[in-house]
């Protein structure tokens, strides 16, 4: 989620390699520090079997746990054709950048069915072109805020309450932000606090985690889903999920930032907010499990209209800006999300969505229509069961009003070439191979090709090569 760094904070190009090396050492050190903590989880008494269900695992439930992760990503962009560029363009000369983050996941069980989680994090680094230049931006590990020196953030602090409603008992393995134990198939789950909207909504088994699968924003998330978030991708809110038989309905309310793409979340109750509702159906196709999700979302807050910004710019003979026409109004959108297992080692996904094209983006990225699809293949066939290879494409579009705004020199949330004489759909291909170095460490190589970056037929195509090292305990 994801602004430019403050002026003067961008590292000199010659320092990128040195910074990456320094944080590779930090990455290894973080893993070493988390190693003795990862297994420290107090075990409570074994839960009793649920009526009508199967007995849960005899290992019992965790009363507390500490996990950790560290991830570093190096991106290299070769030079590409560009007759011009603007304030928020991908830089055409060859360049590289790196990002690093390390996170602790500290959880306790305050009472039956409840989990309280705290996620402090240290971040460092910059995205290519300071996270500007492509609506489907190239790294989900690059935030809108970049910094040369490491800085501290509390990314999540939330309470989750699970209320069992019957059905078969399901084992829960210990995991990040999940205490080991059991739950029933039918249940009510309530989550409240500081979280990411996409922790709960728009999930997908094969494309949703930049630390473990794809990197591109419009592949790991629904590109047109302008979800409420600060520049790091988090906000305050609450959600409820009702799991019953083959379906789930989930709904949530989340705070918007005080201004679009702002750092500060509006802490007034229901002053500026997003409402999300998602229906999920679980099914079997040719004996293989699948999930289909339908999402509707609605923003109510201080938002700008493209047409009003262009009209004001023409009247004042100035560059249009949607920030000059902010008013309290609505923006909404719909999305479809499918994940389908093909075999035990192969799965596919598809997302498509659309949002209200007259209103500028609030928090995520400048996309009004999006389509993405891809495949994920486990390495069991070649004797590497913990390896994964994935390939995907994304096609993104902005509305006609958005194109006119960009053509007049307006700047979006993360794009703006200063002009747009020849507009076209942004087309993205991404492929990665993740190698299991150890049980808790993966190294991945990644390639992305972006045609018409920021909807501009005059610039590109752009190639981006990536290396990723991820440790999780």
TORRO-157291 format. One record per residue: residue in one letter; x, y, z of N, C-alpha, C, CB in turn. Coordinates in steps of 0.02 Angstrom, whole numbers, plus 50000, padded with zeros to 5 digits. Glycine has a CB too. Example, Ala and Ser with C-alpha at 12.3 -4.5 7.8 and 13.67 -1.06 7.14 Angstrom:
2
A506604971650390506154977550390506604983550390505654977650452/S506424988850354506844994750357506455000250394507044997050286/
//
This chain:
473
X500434994350000500005000050000500445005850000499525000150058/X500525010349995501145010649965501285017349935501215005549917/X501655026749968501815033549950502535033649938501605038650003/X502645038649912503345039749902503665041549967503465045149851/X504305040249970504675042350029504725049850031505365039150030/X504895052350090504995059550097505595061750055505085061450170/X505585067950028506155070249989506795069850029506035077549966/X507315067549994507955067050027508085060450061508025072350077/X507575056050064507665049650098507855044050049507045047650135/X507855045349984507995040149935508735038449937507795042349865/X508935032049942509635030249947509995031149881509715023149970/X510625033349882511005033749820511035026949787511705036449833/X511035026849720511015020449684511595015949703511025021649609/X512165018749716512755014749732512715011249798513355018949730/X512235013349841512195010449907511715004549910511975015649957/X511355003249855510844997949857511134991249874510484997549790/X511684989449843511994982949856512234982449928512584981849809/X512524987849953512774987750022512204987050071513174994150037/X511654990650059511074990150103510784983150101510544995250084/X510724980350040510454973550034510884968550071510404971649961/X511544969250067511984964650103511914965350177512704965850083/X511864971550202511794972750273511164969450300511794980150288/X510624969950259509994967150284509924959750271509424970750252/X510344956850228510374949650225510644946850290510814947350165/X511164950250317511424948350382510884949150436512054952550400/X510514954750433509984955850481509434950550475509684962750472/X509294948450413508794943350401508984936850436508704942150326/X509604934850428509844928650460509834929350536510564926950436/X510034935350559510024936450631509324936150659510344943250647/X508844938950622508144938750645507904931650651507694942750597/X508084927550602507894920450605508184916950665508094916950542/X508824918550679509144915550737508814917650802509884917350738/X508614924050806508294926550867507614923250878508214934050863/X507244922150822506574919350828506594911750840506184920750765/X507154908450823507194901250827507004898450896507884898950810/X507304901050951507124898151016506414899951038507604900451068/X506104905151006505444907351028504894903850991505384914751018/X505034901550930504494899050887504144893050916504774897250819/X504514888850952504204882950979503914883751049504694877550980/X503974889751078503744890751146503004892351146504124896351180/X502604887351150501884888251152501594884051207501554886451084/X501294887251258501024883551314500434879351292500824888451370/X500434873251312499884868751294499394868251352500154861851275/X498754869351338498234868551389497974861551389497674873551376/X497484860251431497184853551432496864851851365496674853151488/X496874845551349496574843351285495824844851284496704835851273/X495574847951230494844849251225494464842751222494694853551163/X493854842851248493424837051246493104836451177492884837351300/X492964830351153492634829451089491964833051087492544822051073/X491804836051029491164839451020490624834251004491214844750964/X490034835551028489484830851014489364830350940488844833151050/X489364824250915489224823250845489824824250801488684827650823/X490404826050829490994827250789491534822250804491254834250800/X492114823350774492684819050788493114822250841493104817750724/X493484818250878493894820850932494464825150905494184815150975/X494604830850935495154834950913495814831650930495124841850944/X496354834350903497014831750916497164831650990497544835850878/X497474826351013497604825551084498154830151110497784818451098/X498494833851065499014838451088498734844451125499414840851029/X498074845551123497764851051159497804857551121498074851751225/X497644862951156497634869451125498204873651153496964872951136/X498444878151113498964882851135498644888451175499354885651074/X498974890251230498754896051268499134902251249498834894651343/X499724901551221500094907151195500614904651145500434911151253/X500864909251104501374907351054501734913551030501044903550994/X502344912551007502734917850976503034915050911503294920451024/X502904918450856503194916650792503554922750764502644914150742/X503924921750711504274927250679504394926050606504934928550714/X504504931450569504674930950498505144936650480504034931150454/X505534935550429505954940750400505974939650324506684940750431/X505904945050287505884944650214506284950350184505154944850188/X506694948750135507034953950097506914952550023507794954150113/X506794957949985506654957449913507114962249876505914959049897/X507454959749825507864963849780507524964149713508594961049774/X507424970049685507134970849619507614974549573506454974549624/X507664972249512508074975449461507644976749400508684970949442/X507644983049377507274985049318507754987449264506754990549335/X507834983649210508254986149154507944992349123508344980549101/X508344995949085508095001849049507544999849000508675005449012/X507065004548989506525003148942506355009448903505895000548980/X506035008748844505875014548802505385019248837505575012248735/X505535025748834505105030748865505245037548835505205030848942/X504795040048791504915046648761504825052448809504445047548702/X504505051148866504405056248917504245052848983503845061348897/X504255056649037504055053949101503775059649144504635050449137/X503395057849196503095062749239503295061749311502355062649233/X502975065449357503165065049428503065058249459502775070149466/X502595054249432502455047749462502515042149410501745047749493/X503055042549371503195037549320503705032549345503445040849255/X503695026549318504265022049325504865025249291504115014949295/X505435025249325506035028449298506315024149242506565029449353/X506425026949182506635022749125507345020049128506565026649063/X507845023449160508515020549162508525014249205509015025649188/X509015009949193509095003849233509205005849306509684999549207/X508865002449351508955003849422508724997849463508565010249443/X508924997849526508724992449571508564995149640509274987249576/X508164991649677507974993449745507884987149786507334997749745/X507904988149853507784982549898507334984649955508454979749925/X506964979849983506564980850043506704975350092505804981150025/X506604976950155506704972050209506174973150263507424972550239/X505914967750290505474968250349505554962150392504744969250328/X505474963050456505474957450503504924958650554506174956650539/X504534953450568503924954050607503904948850661503304953550562/X503664950850720503514946050774502764945250778503814948450842/X502544939150791501824937550798501734934650868501584932450743/X501464938650912501414936850983500674936051000501754942251029/X500484930051021499784928651033499664925351100499514924250978/X499094926951131498884923851194498144922151188499024928551255/X497934917451230497224915551234496954918051300497124907851226/X496614923951301496384926751365495804922851396496174933851355/X495394919651355494844915551380494654910651325494234919951402/X494184906251338493984901051292493754903951225493434896651322/X494054901651171493864903751104494154910351081493134904251101/X494534913751124494794920351107495544920051093494654925351164/X495774924451049496484925251035496634932751030496694921550969/X497164934851063497404941751060498094941751028497414945151131/X498164945450972498784945350933499074952350927498664942350864/X499744952550931500134958750927500694957550877500414960850998/X500744961850825501234961050771501674967250765500884959550704/X502204967850804502694973250793503134971550733503124974550856/X503354976650697503734975450635504274980850626503274975350575/X504824978850597505354983450576505384983150500506044981550609/X505354989050468505364989650395505944994050372504694992450368/X506154992850311506684996950280506664996050205507384994950308/X506855001250168506945000550097506445004450056506904993350078/X506515003949990506115007649942505885002949886506525013649913/X505305004349860505095001049798505405004549739504335001149792/X505405001149681505645004349620505265010849608505564999549560/X505625016149591505335022749579504905025049637504915022649515/X505115023149698504765025149759504025023049759504815032649767/X503895017049733503225014149730502745018049686502935013749800/X503005021149633502615024549583502695021049516502815031949577/X502225022349469502335020949399501935015449366503015019349391/X501615011149405501195005849376500595004849422501584999149366/X499995004649393499405003649435499424996749468498755004349392/X499644991749431499804985249460500534985549481499664979449410/X500664988249541501354989449561501724982849571501384993749624/X502384983149566502784977149557502964973349620503404978849522/X502844976249680503044972649741502564973949798503744974649762/X502234968649822501824969049881502224969849944501394963149886/X502884969249940503324970449997503574977550000503904965649994/X503384981849951503574988849951502974993049970503844990949881/X503034996650025502485000750048502515007650015502515001450124/X501975011550026501965018350000502435022950039501265021050001/X502695020550094503175024350133503835020650131502935025350207/X504355023950105505015020950102505495024550148505285020950031/X506005021050172506505024050216507175020450207506275023950290/X507705024250207508375021350202508565017550265508895026650187/X508365020350323508535017250387507935013250414508745022550438/X508055007950451507505003950478507075008150525507784997850516/X506425006850524505965010350569505455005250596505605016150533/X505125007050650504695002450687503955004250677504865002650762/X503534999250666502815000150660502454994550697502605000350585/X501894996150727501434990950752500914989850698501094993150822/X500974984350662500544983350604499864980450623500884978750554/X499854975950672499214973050693499184972650769499124965950662/X498594973750795498424972650865497674971250867498624978850912/X497494964850873496784963150866496574957350911496634961450793/X495934957150923495624951650961495174947750915495224954451023/X495234941150917494794936750878494414932150926495194932550826/X493754931850919493344927350960492984922450915492834931451002/X493094915950928492764910650890492234907450934493274905350865/X491624907150909491054904150945490834897950906490464909250954/X490944892150935490764885850901490014885050898491084879850937/X489764882950839489054882050828488864874850810488814886750774/X489354870250816489204863250803489504860850737488464862250802/X489394854550722489694851450664490344847950683489824856650611/X490674845250633491294841550645491824846050676491544838450581/X492244843150718492804846750747493374846950698493024843550815/X493684852750690494244853650643494874855550682494074859150591/X495414852150667496044853650699496344860150671496544847850690/X496604864350715496954870450695497684869650712496654876650730/X498114869550661498824869150673499094875950694499194866550610/X499604876150736499904882550754500174886050692500464881550806/X500064892550686500284896250628500334903650647499804895250568/X500584907550600500604914750610499904917350623500934918350550/X499814921050678499174923950698498624918650705498944929050647/X498824912550725498334907250738498614902550791498164903350674/X498274902150848498464897450901498214890450883498194899650969/X498614885450897498404878650885497834876650930498994873850894/X497404872250905496834869950944496324866750899496524875650982/X495694868350910495164865450868494584870450864494914858750897/X494154869350815493544873250806493034868750772493684879750764/X492404870650775491894866750740491784869550670491234866650780/X491544865350625491434867450556490954873350552491174861550514/X490424873150592489954878750596490174883250654489214876250604/X490274889650640490534894050692490424901350673491284892650703/X490484905550723490474912750714491154915450736489894916150755/X491474919550694492134922350709492084929950706492674919650659/X492274933150761492254940450765492964942950775491794942850823/X493184947650733493854950450736493804958050742494274948450674/X494184961050789494164968250798494844970850819493634970250851/X495024976750792495664979750810496004982750750496114974750844/X496654983050752497054985350695497264979350654497674989450719/X497014978950593497144973350548497174975950477496594967850555/X497284971450430497204973050360496534970250336497794970150318/X496174974150296495534971850269495624965250232495224977150223/X496184964550196496294958450156496574952750198496764959950099/X496634953650264496724947850309496104943550308496894950150381/X495524946750297494874943350304494524942750237494434947150353/X494564947950195494194948150131494674947050072493834954850123/X494404944350017494774943249955495354938349963495034949849929/X495284933550009495814928650017495834923849957495714924650082/X496414921049945496484915949892497094911649908496554919249822/X497004905249906497534900549924498154901349881497284893449919/X498074903249819498634902949771498934909849755498394899849708/X498614915249774498874921849758498614926849809498684924049686/X498994927849863498774932649914499324934749962498194929749953/X499914931849955500444932950004501104934549970500514926750050/X501314940849967501934942549930502554939549961502004950049927/X502514937350023503094934250054503174926950033503044934650129/X502634923950008502664916849990502454915249919502234913050037/X502114919849884501934918349815502084924249769501184916349810/X501584926949735501704932249687501864938849721501104933049641/X502124943649683502304950249709501844955749685503014951849690/X501584955349623501224961049594500574962449632501074959649521/X500454968849644499854970849682499214968349651499824978349687/X499154968649585498534966749553498474959249540498464970449487/X498964955349564498924948149563498774945449633499584945049536/X499104948249684499004945849752498344948349781499584947949796/X498074953749754497434956449777497004958249717497534962549822/X496364959149729495904961549678496094968849661495154961049701/X496324969949599496584976549582496094982149591496814976449512/X495444980949578494934986149583494644986749653494384984849533/X494864982649700494624982849769495014988249807494694975849804/X494724994149812495044999949844494954999449920494755006649817/X495284994549950495144993050021495454998250068495404986150038/X495104999450123495315004450172495985002550202494785005150228/X496445007450203497115005950229497515012250236497465001050182/X498005012150282498525017250284499065015350233498825017950356/X499605019250226500105017550174500445010750183500625022750173/X500385007650242500675001050254500164995450242500955000550324/X499534997250229499034992250214498594990250272499364986250188/X498584994250327498214992350387497734997950408498694990650444/X497224996050447496755000950473496414998050534496225002950419/X495945001850563495564999550621494854997650599495545005050676/X494604992350628493934990350611493734983750643493864989750536/X493174981050621492914974850648492554971050594492454976150709/X492564964450600492224960150551491924954050586492704957950495/X491384951550558491074945350583491004940450526490374946850616/X491154934050540491114928850489490674923150516491824926250470/X490184921050477489754915550496489884909750447488994917650495/X490184904350473490324898250435489764893250448491024895250455/X489444890750395488894886050402488904881250342488214889750407/X488964874850356488954869750303489444871550247488234869050275/X489174873050186489594874150128489704881550113489294870850067/X489444886050156489484893150141489734897150201488814895750118/X489964903250185490164908150236489934915050214490934908050249/X489684918950260489554926050247489974930050296488794927750254/X490324934950271490734939250314490584946550298491494937750305/X490594950750349490454957750341490874961750390489704959250351/X491094967650369491524971650412491454979050399492234969650404/X491644983050449491684990350445492384992450464491154993750492/X492684996850422493374998850432493455006450420493844994950385/X493915009550457494015016750451494445018350390494355019450514/X494255023650354494665026350300495175031150330494225030050248/X495665033050289496145038150310495815045050306496785037850267/X496105049950340495795056550343495745059750274496205061150389/X496245058550231496225060550161496465054650119496675066950147/X496275054350056496495048750015497255048050015496245049549943/X497495041950024498205040250026498575043550084498525042449962/X498205045750135498515048850193498805043750241498025053150229/X499265046150284499575041750333499115040450393500225044750357/X498685045250409498285044950470497595042050457498225051850502/X497405037150496496735034250492496255038650531496725026950518/X495675040050503495175044050537494905039950596494595046150488/X495035042350657494845038350716494145040050742495335039450770/X493775044150706493085045550726492635039750704492835052350695/X492195037650748491775031850734491285033450677491385029650797/X491335029550623490895030050565490895036950532490185028250585/X491425040850542491475047250508491665046150435491995051850542/X492195042350423492395040150356492525032650362493025044150329/X492175028750322492215021550333492125017750268491685019350383/X492315011350271492175006650217491775000850246492825004150184/X491254998750209490864992950226491014987450175490094994650228/X491174981450199491334975750155490884969850171492074973750162/X490604966750120490194960750129490404955650076489434962350123/X490544949550100490784944250054490404937850067491544943150063/X490184934650013489874928050016490364922949988489194927949976/X490454917550024490924912250002490554905649997491514911650050/X490654902149941490374895449931490944890549922489894895249870/X490904885049960491404879649954491074873849917491674877350024/X491424871049867491124866049825491654861049803490784869249763/X491444855949768491904850949739491774850549665491824844049774/X492294850849625492244850449552492694844749529492444857149518/X492404839649499492764833649478493184830749536493224835349419/X492884830849595493214827949653493744832349685493504821549635/X493814838449662494324842949689493984849049721494824845249633/X494234851249780493914856849815494034863549781494164857149886/X493544867849788493594874649762493204879549805493354874949690/X493334885949795492974891249831492804896849783493394893849891/X492204899649790491994905349752491774910849800491414903549702/X492024916949790491864922449835491584928349794492484924649875/X491054931249818490764937349790490814942849841490024936249767/X491094948549821491224954049867490884960449844491984955249875/X490564964049890490314970749877490604975349931489534971049877/X490864981149910491154985849958490904992849943491924985549956/X490874996849996490615003749991491035008350035489865004050010/X491295013650006491635018950043491175024850054492275021250006/X491225027950114490895034350127491425038750160490255033450173/X491635043950123492155048250150492305054050105492775044250163/X492845057550120493055063350080493425060750018493515068150122/X493085060949961493345058049900493305063249844492955051749881/X493725062349793493745067049737493465064149673494445069349725/X493145068349633492885066349568493365068549513492185069349556/X493505064149465493955065749410493695071649369494045059649364/X493055071449351492765076649309492795083549342492045075049291/X492645083749406492675090149442493385092849445492395089349513/X493875088349454494575090549457494795093449390495025084649476/X494605090049335494785092549268494455099349255494585087449214/X493815099949272493455106249261493765111949300492725105449279/X493955110649363494265115849404494955117749376494335113449476/X495325112649352495975114049322495915118449260496335107649305/X495415117049219495315121149159495105128249177494785117949114/X494675128849228494435135549248494995139749278493865134849298/X495455136549313495995140249346496655139949308496095137649417/X496635136549250497235135649209497815132649250497455142449179/X497645127349285498135123949327498075116449317498025125749402/X498575112749341498565105549336498005102849381499255102449356/X497575098549356497015096049397497265091549454496515092149354/X496925091849509497075087549566496425085749601497565091049615/X496315079349611495705077149646495705079349719495625069549642/X496285081049746496315083549815495995090449822497045083749839/X495925094049766495615100649768494865100449765495875104849712/X494585094449754493855093849748493575088549795493655092249675/X493915087449850493675082449898493015084649928494185081349954/X492555079849933491905081049964491655074449992491395084249914/X491185074750039490935068550068490465065150019490575070050135/X490675059349996490285055749945490435048249950490455058449874/X490145044449905490195037049906490605034549847489505033849906/X490895028649856491205024849803491095017449819491975026549796/X490925013449768490805006449781491095002049726490065005049790/X491074995549738491334990849689491124983749704492084991249687/X491214979349654491054972249661491644968149636490394970449621/X491684961949661492244957749641492054950349645492854959149685/X492354946449601492284939149599492974936149609491954936749533/X493004930949651493644927849668493544920349670493914930549738/X493934916649630493874909349626494554906149638493594907149557/X494564900949679495154896649685494924889449674495504897449755/X495314885749635495114878849617495724874349617494764878749548/X495704869149659496224864149656496094859649596496234859949722/X496624858349557496574854049498496794846949515497004856849440/X497374846249547497614839949575497904841649644498154836549528/X498194836749677498484837949743499044843149740498744831549773/X499364843949682499944848349676499824854349629500534844449651/X499234854849601499104860249553498454863849572499054857349481/X498474870449570497884874449582497864880549537497854876549656/X497274883349527497204889349486496774894449523496894887649417/X496844900749502496434905949531496214910749477496824909649586/X495674914349492495414919649448495084924949490494914916749396/X495234931149475494904936849506494684941749452495374940449557/X494104944749461493894950149417493454954849458493514947549354/X493484961349442493094966049481493044972749446493404967049549/X492594976949472492494983649445492304988349501491954983649389/X492514994649494492334999749544492075005949509492945001449589/X491775010349548491465016449522491985020849489491105020249578/X491925022049423492455025249385492485032749390492385023449316/X491975035949417491985043249421492375045849481491275045749425/X492505041349530492825043449593493545040949594492435040749654/X493995045349615494715043549619494825038449674495145049849631/X495385034849669495535029749720495645032949788496155025749699/X495485028949840495545031549908496175029149943494945029549948/X496345022649933496895020049973497345014949937496625016850034/X497075011249888497475005849860497835008049797497034999749845/X497515007649740497855009349678497355011649625498275003449652/X497615014349570497205017649519496945012549468497595023149483/X496495008349489496195003149446495445003249455496494996149462/X495065003249400494335002949403494064996249377494045008449363/X494414993049331494224986349310494844981949310493884986449238/X494774975849334495354971449339495164964249325495684972049409/X495624960749295495564953549283496244950449294495284952049211/X496274945349336496904941649346496754934249351497284944249409/X497224930249330497144922949334497844919849332496704920249275/X497894913849360498544910649361498504903549387499024914649404/X499084900449390499144893449411499734892849459499224888749350/X499664888249507500184886849555500314879349555499994889249627/X500954877449552501154870449545501654868649599501454869049475/X501484863649640501944861149690502484856849660501574857249744/X503054856249694503634852849666503674845349678504234855949691/X503134842249702503164835049718503344830949657502504832749747/X503124833149597503244829149537503984828549520502884832249478/X504384833349540505104832849527505504832049591505344838949489/X505174829049643505534827349704505674833149750506154824049687/X505324838849741505424844849783504734846949809505764850649743/X504454843149856503754844349877503634851249909503544839149925/X504154854349935504064860849967504214866749921504494861250029/X504404865249858504504870549809503834872349776505024868449755/X503794878449749503194880649714503394884849654502734884649761/X503044883649598503124887949539502434890749522503434883949479/X502414897149505501784900249489501844904949430501514904049548/X501314905449391501284910149334500594913249333501434906549267/X500564919749317499924923349318499954929249270499754925749388/X499364931649251499304937849213498794942249245499124936349138/X498834948649232498334953449255498224958649200498554956949322/X497594960549191497414965949145497034971149185496984963249084/X497294977249186496994982649226496764988349180497494985149278/X496214991449200495964997249164495755002649213495374995249119/X495805008949191495525014549228494955017349186496075020049243/X494495020749219493895023249185494075028649133493395025949235/X493585030149091493685035549041493825042149076493065036148996/X493455043449131493575049649168494275049749198493055050449224/X494515043949221495195043449247495715044749195495305036749279/X495605042149134496075043349079496105050749060495885039149018/X495525054049059495515061149043495885065249096494785063649037/X495815063149158496155066549213496915065749206495925063649281/X497145059649192497865058449182498125062049120498005050949177/X497725062349067497925065749006498005073249017497425064448950/X497625076049064497675083149080498255084649127497025085649111/X498635079549145499215080549189499095078849261499445087449184/X498485076449278498335074849348498725068749372497605073449356/X498825068549438499185063049470498695058749509499745065749517/X498755052149499498355047549538498675045849604498225041249499/X498455040349634498765038249696499495036249687498385032549726/X499635032249634500325030149623500545030649549500415022949646/X500125033649507500315034449437500215041649415499905029649392/X500525043449359500465050149332501075051849291500355055249387/X501015051149224501575052449179501585059749154501555047749120/X501125063849179501095070849158500685071949095501775073449148/X500565066549058500155066648997499965059548980500545070048938/X499465058848939499235052148919498915052648850498735049148971/X499315053848798499035054648730498775048248701499545057648684/X499065042648721498855036148692498745031248749499385033448642/X498125030548771497955026248827497825019148805497355028948864/X497965014448849497835007448836497815003548900498355004448789/X497564997448899497534993348960498234991548985497124987048948/X498314991549049498944989349079498944981649082499054992349151/X499444978549051499464971249045500094968649081499474969048970/X499994963749124500534961349167500594953749164500424963649240/X501204951349159501344944249167501854943449223501614941149099/X501734938349266502214936949320502304929549328501984940049386/X502934927449341503084920549354503624920149408503304916849290/X503564915149452504074914349505504214906949518503834917849571/X504794905749547504974899049572505234899949642505504895449525/X504914896649690505114896949760505444890449781504504898549806/X506054890849804506454884949822506484884449899507174885349792/X506304878649925506364877449997507094876050014505904871650020/X507434880950044508134879950064508154875550127508484886650078/X507754877350175507664873550237506914873250250508054876850297/X506714869850302506004869250318505694876150330505894864850379/X506094880650358505834887250377506094892850333506004888650449/X506444891350278506724896650236506614895050162507474897450250/X506404900150124506294899450052506644905050014505534899450035/X506914903249957507224908149912506844907849846507994906649902/X506654913749820506244913849759506554918549707505534916149775/X506474916549644506634920949588505974922849555507134917449537/X505934929049531505304931649505505434935849443504944935849560/X504974935449396505024939649335504334942649321505284935549274/X504324949149304503714952449284503824956349219503464957149339/X503334956349177503324960249115502704964549116503344955649051/X502794971149110502244975849112502194979549045502324980949171/X501644978649011501504982048948501024987748962501224977148895/X501164993748935500764999748946500735001549020500044998748918/X501315002449053501295004249124500915010749134502005004949153/X500485010949186500075016749201499615018549143500515022849219/X499415013449104498935014149048499225018248990498295017349072/X499895018448984500215022748935500545018548880500745027248970/X500255018848820500525014948763501205017648740500035015148705/X501385023748759502015026748736502615024348776501975034248741/X502505021148833503065019248877503075011648886503005022748946/X503695009048891503775001848901503824998048836503204999248942/X503794991348839503654987248898504234987248949503514980048877/X504054985349010504524985549066504624978449093504274990249123/X505254976449101505414970149133505664971549204505954966149093/X505474967249251505704967849320505904960949344505144970949367/X506534960449367506804954149393506834954749470507504952549363/X506644949349504506634949549577506954943549609505934950249601/X507254944649667507504939349711507194940349779508294939349714/X506994934949811506654935449876506914930149923505894934849867/X507084932049984507274927350036506794928250094508014928450058/X506474922850115505954923050167506094917650219505244922250136/X506114919750282506204915250339505584915950383506854916950379/X505294910350403504694910450445504724904850496504054909750401/X504644906750559504704901950614504074902150658505324903450656/
//
